[in-house]
Amino acid sequence: MSLLPMLPLFLSFLLLPTLLYSASTYPYHTPQQKQPLNLHQRSSASAGGGSAATLPDSKRYEGSSDLVDLRYHMGPVLSTPMRLYVIWYGRWTPALQAPIRDFLLSLSDTSAAAPSAAQWWSTVSLYTDQTGSNVSRSLSIAAEVSDLAASRGRSLTRLSVQQLIADALKASSLPVDHRRGVYLVFTAPEIAMQDFCRAVCGFHYFTFASLVGHTLPYAWVGHSGAQCPGMCAYPFAVPSYMAGGGAAAMRPPNGDVGTDGMVSVVAHELAELSTNPLVNAWYAGEDPTAPTEIADLCEGVYGTGGGGGYTGQMSKDGQGRSYNINGRGGRRFLVQWVWSPVVKACVGPNAMV
């Protein structure tokens, strides 16, 4: 796709459920030598981080393949403890914010019952840079700001996301954190975004120094509940063409289709941002402008048996709400699996034995 020189290359395009592919169906080119992984932080098999020799066959996603050429391109990963800076853009209510905030805080909370969000993140933390440093397991919310008035309007372009970050930095609402900062922009249900629903549910990149004044990793995710739940909140909503003949929509664990669907997109973008923040670290394919990243490889897989349009096996609570990981304070979430560089498969802590 041809873009103007100053436009970012937006990476994480979420596909319609019927366009989900198992990892082995992607075309790849001649493999190059892979960098060694630092496995000193490797978690137990139940956390999705075991070696191929110790992980039971039933825990391997059947779409796993040695043909997936996920390679390291010598760039950095986010190996220092991450400080998350959140911009809530538009009319966010506390009820809509709470599950997303709790998910972010759960990624480093090892006290939650298994299968937990922290165990899910342990697969992401297997990825290393050229020094052997792993993606950090420490994530914290350092600051949050709200823009209830939607200062840049209710219809945003992709560059608007960087402008919102620049606005917050200029106003000193958020600090410039070169070393550990990750900037997250979440848009409310009434906010439209360029290509939202048509091509993207979220994206990540890094800010341009010419626009923001600094190069900082960031991600945008939109609330799809009012605009395209069948596209971006699947499987809590299904596209109209599936109604009556396909899988029924699942009940969201926190009671809001758009918010619970957004949590999985946030997980997707954070996993990729952490392992490929400058678009020169971990991805498959030869073209860095259109990489296949660690969450792209597992799009739509939430449990054992997932792939090819099947979500896989998940749990249900007493009210019939579907989830696959536990978080802080009794929260439950449904997030997609991610690709493990150790077992070369999509894995998650809720894998069935």
C-alpha positions, 0 to 999 in steps of 0.5 A: 500500500502506498502511503505519503512519506509522513504517514505511519505504517499501521500494523495490526489489521484485525480480520473478519472472523471468516478470514482467520487463517491458521499460522501455517497457511501464510506464505513465507520466503527463505528462512534466515538464521534465527537469533537465540532466545533467552529462556531464563524467564521461561514460565511453566507449561501451564503459563504457555511458556514451556519448551516444545519437549515439555509441552503436552501435545494437547497444549499445542495449537494445531495450526502450529508450524515450523514453516512460520518464519518469525524472525528477529530483525535486530531492533529493540524490544520493550525490556525495561519496566513499562509505564503506561500513559493512557489518554481517554478520548471522548465520553468515557464513563467509569463503568466502561473504563474499569475493565480496560484499566483492570486488564492493564493492571492484571498483566503484572498481577501474579496473585490472580488465579490461573489461568491468569493475565500475567501467565498470558503475558509470560509468553510475550516476555519470552521475546528478547533483543540482541542483548538477550534481554526479555520483554519486561513482565512489569507494566504499570499505569503511570498516568491517565488523562481524559479529553471529554470534550474531544478537543480534536473532533469526533472524527479522527485521522490516523495522524490525529492519534500522534497529535493527541499525544503531542497535545498532552505532552505540550500541556504537561498532562503527560510526561515525556518518558523516553526510557519506559513510556508507552502511550495508549489512546483509547477512543470512546464509542462516539468517536470515529477513526479513519479506517476504523471498522473497515480495515482496523480495530487498533494499531501501534507505531511510534511517534514522529519527532517532527510531529510530536517532538519525540519518538515514543511507542504508542497504540490506538484502540477504539470502542466498537460497541456502537460502530462495528461490534461484529467486526471488532468485538467478535466473538461477543458480536457476530457480523450480520452475514453470520446471523442465523447460520453461524456461531452465536455471539458469546456473552461478554465477561464484564457485561459490555460487548464493545468494552470486552471486545476492546480488551482483546484488541488492547492485548493484541496491540500491547503484545506486538508493540512490546516485541516490535516497537520500532518495526524492526524487531520480531515479525514474519515476512520480508516487508517491514511495512506489512509485517505479520506480528506475534498476535497476527499469527493467532488472530481469532484463537482463544483456546484449544481447538481454535483456528480456521474460524473456531474460537477454541475451548473457553470457560463460562461463569455462572451467568454463561459469560465466556472468558479465558483468563483471570485478572485482579479483583476477580475480573475475567477477560477473553483475549486471543492467544499469541505466538510462542517462539519456543514451541512455534505455536499459538499458546495461552494459559487456558490450554486444555490438558 
